[in-house]
Amino acid sequence: MCTMIVEQVAIEGSGKGTSGWFPVRQANVSYDHPFDAPLEHALNIDFVNEAQGPGARVAVELSEASARTLVETILAVLNRAEAGGHLETQISAKLR
């Protein structure tokens, strides 16, 4: 059964697709049936730039355990960067 759980968030970054790098402006995050991963349900993330069409998309399908580990790892890296004074938001604030 489909969960229909989906959220969209505006983001800023870059993604690499089949035609090279493109600006990423949105992430679509869902927990539902994956297209390729051999799982009943997965955390699915599509990094997209809708203004550039369907080729400007990077898709990821993760198991629940992998998604949780990834979130923890992202937060750990950001916390270390913050503690070391390396976050750009901190650097920008110091220059003001």
N, CA, C and O atoms as a GROMACS GRO file, in nm:
protein
  384
    1MET      N    1   0.083  -0.118   0.000
    1MET     CA    2   0.000   0.000   0.000
    1MET      C    3   0.088   0.124   0.000
    1MET      O    4   0.187   0.130   0.073
    2CYS      N    5   0.052   0.221  -0.080
    2CYS     CA    6   0.126   0.346  -0.088
    2CYS      C    7   0.103   0.428   0.039
    2CYS      O    8  -0.008   0.433   0.091
    3THR      N    9   0.207   0.493   0.088
    3THR     CA   10   0.193   0.574   0.209
    3THR      C   11   0.148   0.715   0.178
    3THR      O   12   0.081   0.778   0.261
    4MET      N   13   0.182   0.766   0.061
    4MET     CA   14   0.151   0.904   0.021
    4MET      C   15   0.218   1.006   0.113
    4MET      O   16   0.170   1.119   0.125
    5ILE      N   17   0.328   0.968   0.180
    5ILE     CA   18   0.402   1.059   0.265
    5ILE      C   19   0.507   1.129   0.180
    5ILE      O   20   0.597   1.065   0.126
    6VAL      N   21   0.494   1.260   0.167
    6VAL     CA   22   0.589   1.337   0.085
    6VAL      C   23   0.600   1.480   0.138
    6VAL      O   24   0.500   1.539   0.180
    7GLU      N   25   0.720   1.533   0.136
    7GLU     CA   26   0.746   1.672   0.173
    7GLU      C   27   0.838   1.731   0.067
    7GLU      O   28   0.921   1.661   0.009
    8GLN      N   29   0.822   1.860   0.042
    8GLN     CA   30   0.909   1.932  -0.050
    8GLN      C   31   0.976   2.045   0.028
    8GLN      O   32   0.913   2.109   0.112
    9VAL      N   33   1.103   2.068  -0.003
    9VAL     CA   34   1.177   2.173   0.066
    9VAL      C   35   1.267   2.245  -0.034
    9VAL      O   36   1.331   2.183  -0.119
   10ALA      N   37   1.270   2.378  -0.022
   10ALA     CA   38   1.360   2.457  -0.105
   10ALA      C   39   1.501   2.441  -0.049
   10ALA      O   40   1.522   2.449   0.072
   11ILE      N   41   1.599   2.418  -0.138
   11ILE     CA   42   1.738   2.401  -0.096
   11ILE      C   43   1.828   2.477  -0.191
   11ILE      O   44   1.784   2.526  -0.295
   12GLU      N   45   1.954   2.487  -0.154
   12GLU     CA   46   2.054   2.553  -0.238
   12GLU      C   47   2.176   2.464  -0.246
   12GLU      O   48   2.234   2.428  -0.144
   13GLY      N   49   2.215   2.427  -0.366
   13GLY     CA   50   2.331   2.343  -0.384
   13GLY      C   51   2.349   2.306  -0.530
   13GLY      O   52   2.295   2.373  -0.619
   14SER      N   53   2.424   2.200  -0.555
   14SER     CA   54   2.448   2.151  -0.690
   14SER      C   55   2.433   2.000  -0.693
   14SER      O   56   2.458   1.932  -0.593
   15GLY      N   57   2.392   1.949  -0.807
   15GLY     CA   58   2.381   1.805  -0.828
   15GLY      C   59   2.444   1.770  -0.961
   15GLY      O   60   2.453   1.853  -1.051
   16LYS      N   61   2.488   1.645  -0.973
   16LYS     CA   62   2.548   1.601  -1.098
   16LYS      C   63   2.459   1.496  -1.161
   16LYS      O   64   2.438   1.389  -1.104
   17GLY      N   65   2.408   1.527  -1.278
   17GLY     CA   66   2.323   1.435  -1.354
   17GLY      C   67   2.395   1.385  -1.476
   17GLY      O   68   2.517   1.399  -1.487
   18THR      N   69   2.322   1.327  -1.567
   18THR     CA   70   2.382   1.270  -1.688
   18THR      C   71   2.443   1.375  -1.779
   18THR      O   72   2.533   1.344  -1.857
   19SER      N   73   2.396   1.499  -1.769
   19SER     CA   74   2.450   1.607  -1.852
   19SER      C   75   2.550   1.695  -1.779
   19SER      O   76   2.588   1.800  -1.830
   20GLY      N   77   2.591   1.655  -1.660
   20GLY     CA   78   2.686   1.733  -1.582
   20GLY      C   79   2.621   1.799  -1.462
   20GLY      O   80   2.512   1.761  -1.420
   21TRP      N   81   2.689   1.898  -1.408
   21TRP     CA   82   2.642   1.967  -1.288
   21TRP      C   83   2.529   2.064  -1.320
   21TRP      O   84   2.524   2.125  -1.427
   22PHE      N   85   2.438   2.077  -1.223
   22PHE     CA   86   2.327   2.173  -1.235
   22PHE      C   87   2.292   2.224  -1.097
   22PHE      O   88   2.316   2.155  -0.998
   23PRO      N   89   2.235   2.347  -1.088
   23PRO     CA   90   2.194   2.399  -0.958
   23PRO      C   91   2.072   2.323  -0.906
   23PRO      O   92   1.975   2.301  -0.978
   24VAL      N   93   2.078   2.282  -0.780
   24VAL     CA   94   1.966   2.212  -0.716
   24VAL      C   95   1.888   2.315  -0.635
   24VAL      O   96   1.946   2.389  -0.556
   25ARG      N   97   1.758   2.319  -0.656
   25ARG     CA   98   1.675   2.420  -0.590
   25ARG      C   99   1.566   2.360  -0.500
   25ARG      O  100   1.503   2.432  -0.422
   26GLN      N  101   1.544   2.230  -0.510
   26GLN     CA  102   1.436   2.167  -0.433
   26GLN      C  103   1.471   2.022  -0.404
   26GLN      O  104   1.537   1.955  -0.484
   27ALA      N  105   1.426   1.974  -0.288
   27ALA     CA  106   1.435   1.831  -0.257
   27ALA      C  107   1.294   1.781  -0.231
   27ALA      O  108   1.219   1.840  -0.153
   28ASN      N  109   1.260   1.673  -0.295
   28ASN     CA  110   1.133   1.605  -0.270
   28ASN      C  111   1.166   1.480  -0.190
   28ASN      O  112   1.239   1.393  -0.238
   29VAL      N  113   1.113   1.471  -0.070
   29VAL     CA  114   1.144   1.361   0.020
   29VAL      C  115   1.015   1.283   0.047
   29VAL      O  116   0.914   1.340   0.087
   30SER      N  117   1.021   1.153   0.024
   30SER     CA  118   0.902   1.070   0.048
   30SER      C  119   0.941   0.939   0.114
   30SER      O  120   1.055   0.896   0.108
   31TYR      N  121   0.844   0.879   0.178
   31TYR     CA  122   0.860   0.742   0.229
   31TYR      C  123   0.750   0.661   0.162
   31TYR      O  124   0.633   0.670   0.198
   32ASP      N  125   0.791   0.583   0.064
   32ASP     CA  126   0.694   0.509  -0.016
   32ASP      C  127   0.766   0.399  -0.092
   32ASP      O  128   0.882   0.369  -0.064
   33HIS      N  129   0.700   0.339  -0.187
   33HIS     CA  130   0.761   0.234  -0.268
   33HIS      C  131   0.874   0.292  -0.352
   33HIS      O  132   0.854   0.394  -0.419
   34PRO      N  133   0.992   0.230  -0.350
   34PRO     CA  134   1.100   0.277  -0.436
   34PRO      C  135   1.080   0.229  -0.579
   34PRO      O  136   1.004   0.135  -0.604
   35PHE      N  137   1.147   0.292  -0.673
   35PHE     CA  138   1.142   0.248  -0.812
   35PHE      C  139   1.242   0.136  -0.838
   35PHE      O  140   1.214   0.045  -0.917
   36ASP      N  141   1.359   0.142  -0.772
   36ASP     CA  142   1.464   0.046  -0.803
   36ASP      C  143   1.514  -0.035  -0.683
   36ASP      O  144   1.539  -0.154  -0.696
   37ALA      N  145   1.527   0.027  -0.567
   37ALA     CA  146   1.581  -0.043  -0.450
   37ALA      C  147   1.494  -0.164  -0.415
   37ALA      O  148   1.371  -0.156  -0.422
   38PRO      N  149   1.556  -0.276  -0.378
   38PRO     CA  150   1.480  -0.398  -0.349
   38PRO      C  151   1.417  -0.395  -0.208
   38PRO      O  152   1.446  -0.480  -0.124
   39LEU      N  153   1.331  -0.296  -0.186
   39LEU     CA  154   1.266  -0.275  -0.056
   39LEU      C  155   1.116  -0.256  -0.078
   39LEU      O  156   1.074  -0.209  -0.184
   40GLU      N  157   1.038  -0.291   0.021
   40GLU     CA  158   0.894  -0.266   0.013
   40GLU      C  159   0.866  -0.115   0.019
   40GLU      O  160   0.786  -0.062  -0.058
   41HIS      N  161   0.934  -0.048   0.112
   41HIS     CA  162   0.926   0.097   0.125
   41HIS      C  163   1.067   0.152   0.144
   41HIS      O  164   1.155   0.081   0.193
   42ALA      N  165   1.088   0.276   0.104
   42ALA     CA  166   1.219   0.340   0.119
   42ALA      C  167   1.200   0.488   0.142
   42ALA      O  168   1.096   0.546   0.111
   43LEU      N  169   1.305   0.549   0.196
   43LEU     CA  170   1.310   0.695   0.199
   43LEU      C  171   1.364   0.736   0.064
   43LEU      O  172   1.477   0.702   0.028
   44ASN      N  173   1.285   0.810  -0.010
   44ASN     CA  174   1.320   0.850  -0.147
   44ASN      C  175   1.346   1.001  -0.148
   44ASN      O  176   1.264   1.079  -0.101
   45ILE      N  177   1.462   1.039  -0.201
   45ILE     CA  178   1.496   1.181  -0.210
   45ILE      C  179   1.526   1.213  -0.356
   45ILE      O  180   1.611   1.149  -0.418
   46ASP      N  181   1.457   1.311  -0.409
   46ASP     CA  182   1.484   1.363  -0.543
   46ASP      C  183   1.535   1.505  -0.527
   46ASP      O  184   1.463   1.593  -0.479
   47PHE      N  185   1.659   1.527  -0.567
   47PHE     CA  186   1.717   1.661  -0.570
   47PHE      C  187   1.692   1.714  -0.710
   47PHE      O  188   1.739   1.655  -0.808
   48VAL      N  189   1.620   1.826  -0.723
   48VAL     CA  190   1.576   1.870  -0.855
   48VAL      C  191   1.593   2.020  -0.876
   48VAL      O  192   1.609   2.099  -0.782
   49ASN      N  193   1.588   2.055  -1.004
   49ASN     CA  194   1.574   2.194  -1.047
   49ASN      C  195   1.465   2.189  -1.154
   49ASN      O  196   1.494   2.168  -1.272
   50GLU      N  197   1.341   2.209  -1.112
   50GLU     CA  198   1.228   2.195  -1.204
   50GLU      C  199   1.237   2.289  -1.323
   50GLU      O  200   1.186   2.257  -1.430
   51ALA      N  201   1.300   2.405  -1.306
   51ALA     CA  202   1.312   2.501  -1.416
   51ALA      C  203   1.397   2.445  -1.530
   51ALA      O  204   1.384   2.489  -1.644
   52GLN      N  205   1.484   2.348  -1.500
   52GLN     CA  206   1.570   2.290  -1.604
   52GLN      C  207   1.516   2.159  -1.660
   52GLN      O  208   1.582   2.096  -1.743
   53GLY      N  209   1.398   2.118  -1.618
   53GLY     CA  210   1.335   2.000  -1.675
   53GLY      C  211   1.376   1.869  -1.610
   53GLY      O  212   1.452   1.870  -1.512
   54PRO      N  213   1.326   1.757  -1.662
   54PRO     CA  214   1.346   1.626  -1.598
   54PRO      C  215   1.491   1.578  -1.594
   54PRO      O  216   1.523   1.490  -1.514
   55GLY      N  217   1.579   1.633  -1.678
   55GLY     CA  218   1.719   1.591  -1.675
   55GLY      C  219   1.794   1.647  -1.555
   55GLY      O  220   1.902   1.598  -1.522
   56ALA      N  221   1.740   1.749  -1.490
   56ALA     CA  222   1.804   1.811  -1.373
   56ALA      C  223   1.750   1.746  -1.247
   56ALA      O  224   1.676   1.808  -1.170
   57ARG      N  225   1.788   1.620  -1.227
   57ARG     CA  226   1.735   1.541  -1.115
   57ARG      C  227   1.838   1.438  -1.072
   57ARG      O  228   1.900   1.372  -1.155
   58VAL      N  229   1.855   1.427  -0.942
   58VAL     CA  230   1.935   1.321  -0.883
   58VAL      C  231   1.846   1.250  -0.783
   58VAL      O  232   1.796   1.313  -0.690
   59ALA      N  233   1.825   1.121  -0.800
   59ALA     CA  234   1.735   1.045  -0.714
   59ALA      C  235   1.815   0.948  -0.627
   59ALA      O  236   1.914   0.890  -0.671
   60VAL      N  237   1.769   0.932  -0.501
   60VAL     CA  238   1.830   0.839  -0.407
   60VAL      C  239   1.718   0.764  -0.336
   60VAL      O  240   1.619   0.825  -0.294
   61GLU      N  241   1.733   0.634  -0.321
   61GLU     CA  242   1.638   0.550  -0.246
   61GLU      C  243   1.716   0.477  -0.136
   61GLU      O  244   1.810   0.403  -0.165
   62LEU      N  245   1.675   0.499  -0.011
   62LEU     CA  246   1.749   0.446   0.103
   62LEU      C  247   1.660   0.361   0.193
   62LEU      O  248   1.541   0.388   0.208
   63SER      N  249   1.719   0.259   0.251
   63SER     CA  250   1.647   0.184   0.354
   63SER      C  251   1.628   0.275   0.475
   63SER      O  252   1.697   0.376   0.488
   64GLU      N  253   1.536   0.241   0.560
   64GLU     CA  254   1.510   0.322   0.680
   64GLU      C  255   1.636   0.333   0.764
   64GLU      O  256   1.668   0.442   0.811
   65ALA      N  257   1.708   0.223   0.785
   65ALA     CA  258   1.829   0.225   0.867
   65ALA      C  259   1.936   0.313   0.802
   65ALA      O  260   2.003   0.390   0.871
   66SER      N  261   1.952   0.302   0.671
   66SER     CA  262   2.052   0.384   0.601
   66SER      C  263   2.016   0.532   0.608
   66SER      O  264   2.104   0.616   0.624
   67ALA      N  265   1.888   0.564   0.595
   67ALA     CA  266   1.844   0.703   0.601
   67ALA      C  267   1.873   0.762   0.738
   67ALA      O  268   1.922   0.875   0.748
   68ARG      N  269   1.844   0.687   0.844
   68ARG     CA  270   1.871   0.736   0.980
   68ARG      C  271   2.021   0.753   1.003
   68ARG      O  272   2.063   0.851   1.065
   69THR      N  273   2.101   0.660   0.955
   69THR     CA  274   2.246   0.670   0.969
   69THR      C  275   2.299   0.791   0.893
   69THR      O  276   2.387   0.862   0.941
   70LEU      N  277   2.246   0.814   0.773
   70LEU     CA  278   2.287   0.930   0.694
   70LEU      C  279   2.254   1.060   0.766
   70LEU      O  280   2.338   1.150   0.771
   71VAL      N  281   2.134   1.071   0.822
   71VAL     CA  282   2.095   1.192   0.896
   71VAL      C  283   2.189   1.215   1.013
   71VAL      O  284   2.236   1.327   1.034
   72GLU      N  285   2.218   1.111   1.090
   72GLU     CA  286   2.309   1.123   1.204
   72GLU      C  287   2.448   1.166   1.159
   72GLU      O  288   2.512   1.249   1.224
   73THR      N  289   2.494   1.112   1.048
   73THR     CA  290   2.627   1.145   0.997
   73THR      C  291   2.633   1.288   0.947
   73THR      O  292   2.731   1.358   0.972
   74ILE      N  293   2.530   1.333   0.877
   74ILE     CA  294   2.524   1.472   0.831
   74ILE      C  295   2.530   1.567   0.951
   74ILE      O  296   2.605   1.664   0.949
   75LEU      N  297   2.451   1.539   1.054
   75LEU     CA  298   2.450   1.625   1.172
   75LEU      C  299   2.585   1.623   1.243
   75LEU      O  300   2.630   1.727   1.291
   76ALA      N  301   2.650   1.507   1.251
   76ALA     CA  302   2.781   1.498   1.314
   76ALA      C  303   2.884   1.582   1.239
   76ALA      O  304   2.965   1.652   1.301
   77VAL      N  305   2.882   1.575   1.107
   77VAL     CA  306   2.977   1.652   1.027
   77VAL      C  307   2.951   1.802   1.043
   77VAL      O  308   3.045   1.880   1.060
   78LEU      N  309   2.824   1.843   1.037
   78LEU     CA  310   2.791   1.985   1.054
   78LEU      C  311   2.828   2.035   1.194
   78LEU      O  312   2.875   2.148   1.209
   79ASN      N  313   2.808   1.952   1.296
   79ASN     CA  314   2.846   1.990   1.432
   79ASN      C  315   2.997   2.009   1.444
   79ASN      O  316   3.043   2.103   1.509
   80ARG      N  317   3.074   1.921   1.381
   80ARG     CA  318   3.220   1.934   1.383
   80ARG      C  319   3.264   2.060   1.307
   80ARG      O  320   3.354   2.132   1.352
   81ALA      N  321   3.200   2.086   1.194
   81ALA     CA  322   3.233   2.206   1.118
   81ALA      C  323   3.200   2.332   1.198
   81ALA      O  324   3.276   2.428   1.198
   82GLU      N  325   3.086   2.329   1.265
   82GLU     CA  326   3.047   2.443   1.348
   82GLU      C  327   3.144   2.463   1.463
   82GLU      O  328   3.186   2.576   1.490
   83ALA      N  329   3.180   2.355   1.530
   83ALA     CA  330   3.273   2.364   1.642
   83ALA      C  331   3.409   2.417   1.598
   83ALA      O  332   3.477   2.486   1.675
   84GLY      N  333   3.449   2.387   1.477
   84GLY     CA  334   3.577   2.434   1.424
   84GLY      C  335   3.570   2.572   1.361
   84GLY      O  336   3.672   2.623   1.314
   85GLY      N  337   3.451   2.633   1.358
   85GLY     CA  338   3.435   2.766   1.301
   85GLY      C  339   3.439   2.767   1.149
   85GLY      O  340   3.474   2.868   1.088
   86HIS      N  341   3.404   2.654   1.087
   86HIS     CA  342   3.416   2.642   0.942
   86HIS      C  343   3.287   2.667   0.865
   86HIS      O  344   3.290   2.673   0.743
   87LEU      N  345   3.175   2.680   0.933
   87LEU     CA  346   3.049   2.701   0.862
   87LEU      C  347   3.046   2.839   0.798
   87LEU      O  348   3.083   2.938   0.862
   88GLU      N  349   3.004   2.846   0.674
   88GLU     CA  350   3.001   2.973   0.602
   88GLU      C  351   2.911   3.075   0.671
   88GLU      O  352   2.940   3.194   0.668
   89THR      N  353   2.803   3.030   0.733
   89THR     CA  354   2.714   3.124   0.802
   89THR      C  355   2.788   3.188   0.919
   89THR      O  356   2.767   3.305   0.948
   90GLN      N  357   2.875   3.111   0.987
   90GLN     CA  358   2.954   3.168   1.096
   90GLN      C  359   3.057   3.266   1.041
   90GLN      O  360   3.077   3.373   1.097
   91ILE      N  361   3.122   3.228   0.932
   91ILE     CA  362   3.224   3.314   0.874
   91ILE      C  363   3.162   3.445   0.827
   91ILE      O  364   3.217   3.552   0.850
   92SER      N  365   3.045   3.436   0.760
   92SER     CA  366   2.977   3.558   0.714
   92SER      C  367   2.939   3.646   0.831
   92SER      O  368   2.953   3.768   0.823
   93ALA      N  369   2.891   3.586   0.940
   93ALA     CA  370   2.850   3.663   1.057
   93ALA      C  371   2.970   3.734   1.121
   93ALA      O  372   2.958   3.846   1.170
   94LYS      N  373   3.087   3.668   1.120
   94LYS     CA  374   3.207   3.728   1.179
   94LYS      C  375   3.256   3.847   1.097
   94LYS      O  376   3.317   3.939   1.152
   95LEU      N  377   3.232   3.846   0.967
   95LEU     CA  378   3.278   3.954   0.879
   95LEU      C  379   3.190   4.077   0.886
   95LEU      O  380   3.231   4.184   0.840
   96ARG      N  381   3.072   4.066   0.941
   96ARG     CA  382   2.979   4.180   0.947
   96ARG      C  383   3.019   4.281   1.051
   96ARG      O  384   2.952   4.382   1.068
   0.00000   0.00000   0.00000
